[in-house]
């Protein structure tokens, strides 16, 4: 009876937000313009505000003329000064949290500023909206009669002086409001454990006796945990343990390779809701049952711009706001945020599936990458790691491509490196080990996923015969200097075609 009352009250409270969501759906341009002017006002007395004369900016047109588009590498010197203790550089309130994410060419990790405004008005507001939209679409839901099992990040929060560093998920858990902590399992102490094998054991021990009604986390990690539970409890279906399970909220990586496995584990009636969040902010939420797109959330203190990218990754120099986007066009996202990122390129690309309201699908990255297990391996990491291994083993390659080998029910996944060697290493196993270690040294997310083989096992090398890539290009009618072998892919299409030719 008590849980039923809690469910009713909580549902009523969350659904009050629907009116505000309908307003920004009806007046998207106006809401976004208000967001932009509010951000400019907040930062007009900062160093960046004075440099670009924020006080003179009255509209989007003048904003684009005064403030340049920037990348992490270009913005990092300001972040570094902030980390070192300077205030009021790019945002008007104190910054003491920095979310770590996968690195760039010159750094193992990126450090993304997280303000108190971005925590409250973006990330936590979005967390409530995820629940609000789900409850609005499922009137008979009893979601709040039980708890949400959250599977957060593994990077430990480090305190250096007045600053804190860690996975965004760890930062969010560490600062959770009381209402969210009460509705979640496991507790913060377990959620913030750094060693994944110990954390998974603790989660299983403390949650299998709870009434878990929803799951939230990255699919690769969640699948590992669920399979471990089924094995230890000797069950075929997770509903044998959590009979009131309703929904899995997922994001971070492409869900398609995992969906069938989740259906088998969770049963046919559990729903899947996609979210789109990153260290830089929370951007979109699936707002309909059984949908494959997400509603762009326009009132989280983030101003959105878009730059057109074609299928070869070439960009159009023109940057537009929401009023000028087109359907089914590949756009790189540029954001201005309530953590002080100004016209910042996050590296993701999206396509609009609807313009009324604005709904999107994630279409890829502006850089070559693999993010099948949350490892966010970028081409710069792959090239540098491979070159170091080749130099050490006095070998050379003609061509190569890399693809994920997805998780099955018995073991974690890995990366397959399909390499056509020009000069082979004397010991391919030693070469493989060195390449894997190099990748871990260059990319903190890859390193985390490789921890004790829990989510990713050591990479595998498939040796291609002579001229294999030439023959592949020939079959594609792509022989010629302008056609390149895709180095990194999030699916196995290219590697499977190469295996047939090998």
C-alpha positions in Angstrom: 0.0 0.0 0.0 2.8 2.4 1.0 4.7 1.8 -2.2 1.6 2.3 -4.3 1.1 5.7 -2.6 4.7 6.7 -3.2 4.4 5.6 -6.9 1.2 7.7 -7.3 2.6 10.9 -5.7 6.0 10.6 -7.5 4.3 10.1 -10.9 2.0 13.1 -10.3 5.0 15.3 -9.3 7.1 14.3 -12.3 4.2 14.7 -14.8 3.9 18.4 -13.9 7.0 18.9 -16.0 5.1 17.8 -19.2 3.6 21.2 -19.6 7.1 22.8 -19.8 8.3 20.2 -22.3 5.3 20.9 -24.5 6.1 24.6 -24.4 9.7 24.2 -25.7 8.3 21.7 -28.3 5.9 24.4 -29.4 8.3 27.4 -29.3 11.7 25.8 -29.8 13.5 28.8 -31.4 12.2 31.2 -28.8 13.3 28.9 -25.9 16.8 28.4 -27.4 17.2 32.2 -27.9 16.3 32.7 -24.2 18.9 30.1 -23.2 21.6 31.8 -25.3 21.0 35.3 -23.9 20.8 33.9 -20.4 24.2 32.2 -20.8 25.8 35.4 -22.3 24.4 37.4 -19.4 25.8 35.0 -16.8 29.3 35.1 -18.3 29.5 38.8 -19.5 32.0 39.7 -16.7 34.2 36.6 -17.2 37.5 36.8 -19.1 36.0 35.3 -22.2 32.9 37.6 -21.9 35.1 40.6 -21.9 37.3 39.4 -24.7 34.3 38.8 -27.0 32.3 41.8 -25.6 29.4 39.8 -24.5 27.6 43.0 -23.3 27.2 44.0 -26.9 25.6 40.7 -28.0 21.9 41.0 -28.4 21.0 38.1 -30.7 22.2 34.9 -32.4 23.6 36.8 -35.4 25.9 39.0 -33.3 26.9 36.0 -31.2 28.2 34.1 -34.2 30.1 37.2 -35.4 31.9 37.7 -32.1 32.5 34.2 -30.7 34.5 31.6 -32.8 33.7 27.9 -32.9 36.3 26.0 -30.8 37.5 22.5 -30.1 38.7 20.8 -26.9 42.4 21.3 -27.9 41.8 25.0 -28.5 39.8 25.5 -25.3 42.0 23.4 -23.0 44.4 26.2 -22.0 41.5 27.9 -20.3 40.4 24.7 -18.6 44.0 24.1 -17.4 44.0 27.5 -15.8 40.7 26.8 -14.2 42.1 23.5 -12.8 45.1 25.4 -11.5 42.8 27.7 -9.4 41.8 30.7 -11.5 38.2 31.7 -11.4 35.9 33.6 -13.7 37.7 32.6 -16.9 34.8 31.1 -19.0 32.0 30.9 -16.5 30.6 33.2 -13.8 30.4 30.7 -10.9 33.0 28.4 -9.3 34.1 25.3 -11.2 35.4 22.5 -8.9 34.3 19.4 -10.8 36.0 18.1 -13.9 34.6 15.1 -15.8 37.2 12.8 -17.3 36.6 11.3 -20.7 38.6 9.7 -23.4 41.7 11.6 -24.5 42.8 13.5 -27.5 45.9 13.2 -29.6 48.1 14.8 -27.0 46.4 13.7 -23.8 45.2 10.4 -22.2 42.1 12.1 -20.8 40.0 15.1 -21.4 38.9 17.3 -18.5 35.4 18.7 -19.0 34.3 21.5 -16.5 31.1 20.7 -14.6 29.4 23.7 -12.9 26.8 23.6 -10.2 24.3 24.9 -12.9 25.1 22.1 -15.3 24.6 19.6 -12.5 21.3 20.9 -11.3 19.7 22.5 -14.5 21.1 19.9 -17.0 22.1 16.5 -15.7 19.7 16.2 -12.7 16.9 17.9 -14.5 17.4 15.4 -17.3 17.3 12.5 -14.9 13.9 13.6 -13.7 12.7 14.1 -17.3 13.7 10.6 -18.3 11.4 9.3 -15.7 8.7 11.9 -16.5 8.5 11.0 -20.2 8.5 7.3 -19.5 5.7 7.6 -16.9 3.7 9.9 -19.2 3.8 7.2 -21.9 3.0 4.3 -19.5 0.0 5.3 -17.3 -0.1 1.9 -15.5 3.6 1.9 -14.6 4.6 1.0 -11.1 8.2 2.2 -11.6 8.4 3.9 -8.2 7.1 1.0 -6.2 10.7 -0.3 -6.6 14.2 1.0 -7.2 16.4 1.8 -10.2 19.6 -0.2 -10.5 22.3 2.2 -11.7 25.6 1.0 -13.1 28.0 4.0 -13.0 31.5 4.6 -14.1 34.6 3.1 -12.7 37.0 6.0 -12.6 37.6 6.9 -8.9 36.9 10.5 -7.9 40.2 12.2 -7.1 40.4 15.2 -4.9 43.3 17.6 -5.7 43.2 20.7 -3.7 39.7 22.2 -4.2 39.1 20.2 -7.4 37.5 16.9 -8.0 38.1 14.6 -11.0 36.3 11.5 -12.2 33.8 9.9 -14.6 30.7 12.0 -15.1 28.6 9.2 -13.7 30.7 9.1 -10.6 30.4 12.9 -10.2 26.6 12.6 -10.5 26.3 9.8 -8.0 28.6 11.6 -5.6 26.3 14.7 -5.7 22.9 13.0 -5.9 20.0 14.7 -4.3 18.4 12.8 -1.4 15.3 11.8 -3.4 17.4 10.2 -6.2 19.6 8.4 -3.7 16.5 6.9 -2.0 15.1 5.6 -5.3 18.4 4.1 -6.4 20.4 0.9 -5.8 23.1 0.1 -4.9 24.2 2.8 -2.5 26.7 5.4 -3.4 29.5 3.7 -1.6 29.2 0.6 -3.8 28.4 2.6 -6.9 31.6 4.6 -6.5 33.9 1.5 -6.0 36.9 1.7 -8.3 37.6 -2.0 -9.0 34.9 -3.3 -11.4 35.1 -7.0 -10.4 34.6 -6.1 -6.7 31.9 -3.6 -7.6 30.0 -6.1 -9.7 30.1 -8.7 -6.9 28.9 -6.1 -4.4 26.1 -4.9 -6.6 24.9 -8.5 -7.1 25.0 -9.2 -3.4 23.1 -6.1 -2.4 20.5 -5.7 -5.2 19.2 -9.2 -6.0 17.0 -9.1 -2.9 15.7 -5.6 -3.8 12.6 -4.9 -5.9 14.4 -3.5 -9.0 11.9 -2.0 -11.5 14.4 -0.3 -13.9 18.0 -0.5 -15.0 20.2 2.4 -16.1 23.7 2.1 -17.6 25.9 1.5 -20.6 24.8 -1.8 -22.4 28.2 -3.4 -22.5 28.7 -3.2 -18.7 25.0 -4.0 -18.0 25.1 -7.2 -20.1 28.2 -8.4 -18.2 26.4 -7.8 -14.9 23.1 -9.4 -15.9 24.8 -12.5 -17.3 26.8 -12.8 -14.0 23.6 -12.6 -12.0 21.9 -15.3 -14.1 24.9 -17.6 -13.8 25.2 -17.2 -10.1 21.5 -17.5 -9.4 21.1 -20.2 -12.0 18.2 -18.4 -13.7 17.2 -18.2 -17.4 15.5 -14.8 -17.2 16.1 -11.8 -15.0 12.3 -11.6 -14.2 12.9 -14.7 -12.0 14.9 -12.3 -9.8 13.2 -9.0 -10.4 9.6 -9.8 -11.3 8.5 -6.1 -11.5 11.2 -5.1 -14.0 9.7 -2.6 -16.5 12.4 -0.6 -18.4 16.1 -0.3 -19.3 17.4 3.2 -19.8 20.5 3.0 -21.9 23.0 5.3 -23.7 26.7 5.8 -24.4 27.1 3.3 -27.2 25.2 1.8 -30.1 22.5 -0.5 -28.7 21.7 -2.4 -31.8 24.3 -5.2 -31.4 23.0 -5.8 -27.8 19.3 -5.6 -28.2 18.5 -9.2 -29.0 20.6 -10.4 -26.0 18.8 -8.0 -23.7 15.4 -9.1 -25.0 16.4 -12.7 -24.2 17.6 -11.8 -20.7 14.9 -9.3 -19.7 11.9 -10.9 -21.4 9.6 -9.6 -24.1 7.7 -7.0 -22.1 10.6 -4.9 -20.7 10.9 -1.6 -22.6 14.1 0.1 -23.8 14.5 3.9 -23.5 17.5 5.6 -25.1 19.2 8.7 -23.6 21.9 10.9 -25.1 24.2 12.4 -22.5 27.9 13.1 -22.4 30.5 14.7 -20.1 29.6 18.1 -21.8 25.9 17.9 -21.1 22.6 16.0 -21.5 21.1 16.5 -24.9 18.2 14.2 -25.8 15.8 11.6 -24.4 13.6 9.0 -26.2 10.1 10.4 -25.6 7.9 7.7 -27.1 7.6 3.9 -26.5 9.3 1.7 -29.1 10.9 4.6 -30.9 14.4 4.8 -32.4 14.9 8.5 -32.1 15.1 11.0 -29.2 13.6 14.4 -28.4 16.2 17.2 -28.3 15.9 18.8 -24.9 16.0 22.6 -25.3 15.8 24.1 -21.8 18.8 22.5 -20.0 21.0 25.6 -20.3 22.5 24.3 -23.6 22.4 26.3 -26.8 22.7 24.1 -29.9 24.2 24.8 -33.3 24.9 22.4 -36.2 27.5 22.1 -39.0 26.7 19.9 -41.9 29.0 16.9 -42.6 28.8 14.7 -45.6 29.3 10.9 -45.7 33.1 11.3 -46.2 33.4 13.5 -43.1 33.9 16.7 -45.0 32.3 19.7 -43.3 30.4 22.6 -44.7 31.7 25.8 -43.1 28.2 27.2 -42.5 27.0 26.8 -38.9 23.2 27.1 -38.2 20.9 27.1 -35.3 17.7 25.0 -35.0 15.7 27.3 -37.3 17.8 26.2 -40.3 18.4 22.5 -39.9 17.0 19.9 -42.4 15.8 16.4 -42.1 18.1 13.4 -42.6 21.2 15.5 -43.0 24.4 14.7 -41.1 25.3 17.5 -38.6 28.2 17.9 -36.2 26.9 19.3 -32.9 28.3 22.5 -31.5 27.2 23.5 -28.0 27.3 26.5 -25.7 26.7 25.4 -22.1 26.0 26.5 -18.5 29.4 25.1 -17.6 31.2 27.7 -19.8 31.8 25.8 -23.0 31.4 28.4 -25.9 30.6 27.2 -29.4 32.3 23.9 -28.5 32.5 21.0 -31.0 31.8 17.8 -29.0 32.7 15.5 -31.9 29.3 13.8 -32.3 27.1 13.8 -35.4 23.4 13.5 -35.5 20.5 13.5 -38.0 17.1 15.0 -37.5 14.2 12.6 -37.9 11.6 15.3 -37.1 11.5 19.1 -37.1 8.2 19.4 -35.2 9.2 18.6 -32.6 13.0 18.3 -33.0 14.0 14.7 -32.7 17.4 13.2 -33.6 19.4 10.1 -34.0 23.1 9.8 -33.3 24.8 9.1 -36.6 28.5 9.0 -35.6 31.5 11.0 -34.9 33.4 13.7 -36.7 36.6 11.7 -36.1 37.2 8.0 -36.9 36.4 6.0 -33.8 35.2 2.8 -32.2 32.8 3.0 -29.2 31.3 -0.5 -29.1 32.0 -1.1 -25.4 32.4 2.5 -24.1 36.1 2.5 -25.0 35.9 5.6 -27.3 39.0 4.6 -29.3 39.9 7.4 -31.7 42.0 7.1 -34.9 44.8 9.1 -33.3 45.1 6.5 -30.5 45.1 3.6 -33.0 47.7 5.1 -35.3 50.1 6.0 -32.5 49.8 2.7 -30.7 50.3 0.7 -34.0 53.3 2.8 -35.0 55.0 2.2 -31.7 54.5 -1.5 -32.0 55.7 -1.6 -35.6 58.9 0.3 -34.6 59.6 -2.0 -31.7 59.1 -5.1 -33.8 60.8 -3.8 -36.9 57.7 -4.5 -39.1 55.5 -2.6 -41.5 51.9 -2.8 -42.7 50.3 -2.3 -46.1 46.8 -1.6 -44.8 44.7 -2.3 -41.7 41.2 -1.9 -40.3 39.7 -2.5 -36.8 36.2 -3.6 -35.7 34.6 -4.8 -32.5 33.8 -8.4 -31.8 30.7 -8.1 -29.8 29.9 -9.7 -26.4 28.2 -13.0 -26.3 26.8 -14.8 -23.2 30.0 -16.4 -22.2 32.8 -13.8 -22.5 33.6 -10.2 -23.0 34.2 -8.7 -26.4 37.4 -7.5 -28.1 38.7 -5.6 -31.1 39.7 -7.5 -34.2 42.7 -5.9 -36.1 42.7 -7.1 -39.7 46.2 -6.3 -40.8 48.0 -6.9 -44.2 51.6 -6.8 -43.2 54.3 -5.8 -45.6 56.9 -7.1 -43.2 55.6 -9.4 -40.5 56.8 -9.2 -36.9 58.9 -12.2 -35.8 56.5 -13.0 -33.0 52.9 -12.0 -33.7 51.8 -12.7 -30.1 54.4 -10.3 -28.6 53.4 -7.7 -31.2 49.7 -8.1 -30.2 50.5 -7.7 -26.5 52.5 -4.6 -27.2 49.8 -3.1 -29.3 47.2 -3.7 -26.7 49.4 -2.2 -23.9 50.1 0.9 -26.1 46.4 1.5 -26.6 45.8 1.3 -22.8 48.6 3.8 -22.2 47.1 6.2 -24.7 43.4 5.9 -23.9 42.0 5.8 -20.4 38.5 4.5 -21.4 40.1 1.6 -23.4 42.3 0.9 -20.3 39.2 0.9 -18.0 37.3 -1.5 -20.3 40.3 -3.8 -20.5 40.6 -4.1 -16.7 40.8 -7.8 -15.9 39.1 -8.6 -19.2 35.7 -7.8 -17.7 34.2 -5.9 -20.6 37.0 -6.2 -23.2 39.5 -8.9 -23.8 42.9 -8.5 -25.4 42.7 -7.5 -29.1 43.0 -10.2 -31.8 45.1 -9.8 -35.0 43.8 -11.3 -38.2 46.6 -11.5 -40.8 45.4 -10.7 -44.3 47.0 -12.2 -47.4 48.9 -10.1 -49.9 46.7 -7.6 -51.8 43.6 -8.3 -49.8 42.7 -4.6 -49.4 43.5 -3.9 -53.0 41.0 -6.7 -54.0 38.4 -5.3 -51.5 38.6 -1.8 -53.0 38.5 -3.3 -56.5 35.3 -5.2 -55.7 33.9 -1.9 -54.4 34.9 0.0 -57.6 37.0 2.3 -55.3 40.5 1.9 -56.7 42.2 5.2 -56.8 44.1 7.7 -54.7 41.0 9.4 -53.2 39.6 6.2 -51.8 40.8 5.2 -48.3 40.4 2.1 -46.2 38.2 2.9 -43.2 40.5 2.4 -40.2 37.9 2.1 -37.4 34.4 0.9 -37.6 31.6 0.4 -35.1 30.3 -2.7 -36.9 31.8 -5.7 -38.6 30.6 -5.2 -42.2 34.1 -4.4 -43.6 35.9 -7.1 -41.7 33.4 -9.8 -42.6 33.8 -8.8 -46.3 37.6 -9.1 -46.0 37.3 -12.5 -44.3 35.4 -13.8 -47.2 38.2 -12.6 -49.6 41.0 -13.9 -47.4 
